[in-house]
Amino acid sequence: MRTKTTIASLLAATMLVAAGTAQAETLRLLTWGSYAPEELVQKFEEEYPDIDVEVTFSNNEEMIAKLRATGGAGFDLAQPSHDRIYAAQLEYDIYKPLDLSQIDTDAMQASLLDGVKANTTIDGNVYAVPHQWGTSGLMADKTKAPDLKGWGDLCDPAYQGKTSMRLRRTILLGMAFSMGEDPFAAYSDLGKYQEILDKVADKLIECKANIKAYWKGGDDLSAMMLSGEIVASETWDSTAYKLFDQNKNIVFVPPETGALAWIDTFAIPRKGEADDAAYKWINFVLRPENVTIMSASTGAIASVKGAKDLLPEDKKAAVNASFTDADIDNLKFFANIPPGVEDMEGKTLEKIKAATGG
Amino acid sequence: MVGAARHVLSAKRGRVMVQKDVRRLTLILLFAPFAMWIALLIVVPHIGMVALSLREKVAPRVYEYGLGNYIDFINEPIYWNTLLRTGTMSLLVTALALLIGFPIAYYIAKIAGNRTRGALFLLCLIPLWVSDLIRAFGWILLLRETGVISTFLQWTGLISGPIEFLYNDVTVIIGLVYTVILFMIVPLVSTLDGMDDSLVEAGYNLGGSGFTVLRRIIVPYAMPGIVSGCIVVFMLTAGSYLTPILLGGKNSSWFTEQIYDQFITRFNWESGAAFGFLLLAFTSTVIWLGLKLSGQTLANTVAKS
């Protein structure tokens, strides 16, 4: 008798659970680490009790690889950078056009919105809108590397064995600018771009002896910088801001040729199943009170109007310590990557890694 | 009478038939998980990979079949140098794991008492309870310039300035040996365990020195264990990803990293798949050569221990 009632109540319980999940919608978010702070997720779920948020942390390359593997299924909202939409969509057809009427575009800073739209429009359809932006540049310990100004200074023998960089496309582009080239302009002429890449490769191979190690993620970079094992490095600005919190001597240095700026976007995967929830999330994180929470977690600046004032106090101090208005005017926004360029850059990076120059 | 006898007989035959069917069904049911594992998780994905590796990208969303990805590999010294480097370093790791693992296994199997044996085995197992990633970070904490060892040596006054132990090939080899040595010890212990102590005593009685006994009696007896340990360790090392990536320096390329880069950063799944097969072919060849040279077969090594 007793076992029977237990079974009955268990059955009832499972049915209740099943009914519960059947009603709730799930928003599967594919985004960068720290782009979905627990505080915001909870707030969102309180406001929309019938939506569950599931977060997967990733990076540009893995986001595209994941979506490519399934033809754009498995996630309802993705956040690749603005230069990773156009070619990926052309080659793999992994996103679906956005319904801009569902998005509070008035809140966004017009120049960023127009920039992203221009970069991600195919056949009149817009595939992405901006979320947050930030830059890649240099970081230095002011007391130990006061003269670090440009990308090329990472190879200055004065800092022998005390600098670092990530062996990815950012350093190729930065080094090209510091050598007086304009790699983005050369995207339209791949022969010319290959010449630039070869020059950059020679420079970076020569530079290997000066480098302590290539960093792979924000954590190992932070550890090397905070322990003083390196005094200068290529970096994301947000990582530098986080370190500024702990050591006021570590500042972000926009290179004299201009920091490289990226905009992380919102894009909806082609087989996403919760578009409404996705639009709700987009509008939710663009609200001023939520922007501050988001920026505190990511260290990046939202692409809404007046975003700099919405930064939390400590981040505001870090940004002001690094950027002048002239630096902001000098930003170089990553240009759309045409098909084929990733392969050329990949080969160049392999060549640098394999060279035993240092 | 005759009819009744025939009836009994056919009933008996029927029972035998049922028993046969039951046995066959049991066999099928027992075999099914294995067959499904092999088919769904190994054969089918590999067929997909072969197809992928034979595809060449002509233009966006346009592909052609051909051997281009394999030809690229042959034409690019960076790729095959990395593969050879990975192979040599894996062989070195295997040799070191054998050199360090053999005495440990011998001690556990032959010298230690029954109770200490279990404890020693457990001690070897414990590192495996933590993930690869955590173990690699453990090494990083120990070996980095501001890490435990460098600081300790400075404190004792043996060295005057900090020393960087991390980011070089030696560190990668240490880390890999540490990760895989258990897979060497386990088969060795199980083979040595079956060796009769009187064989060793007889060797000494006949006037053999310690070295002769080791060379003529113990090693030949343990050969199946040695070979199967080496095969497993070599495969694990050549296919490892985290340890070489995290501990390696600016010059340490590893072939699995090359495969990852093809798939993830270059969006070039086609050549990534081709590289995967080349790694498989390369490691299989090395193992085949090893078996030939040592005069062993898969059946009396890996299948036995």
Interface residues (C-beta under 8 A of the other chain):
Chain A: E61 E62 I64 A65 R68 A87 L90 E91 Y92 D93 R168 K208 I211 K212 A213 Y214 K216 A223 S227 G228 E229 P339 E342 D343 G346 L349 E350 K351 K353 A354 A355 T356 G358
Chain B: P60 R61 I78 N81 T82 R144 E145 T146 E164 L166 Y167 I245 L246 G249 K250 N251 S253 Q258 D261 Q262 F263 I264 T265 R266 F267 N268 W269
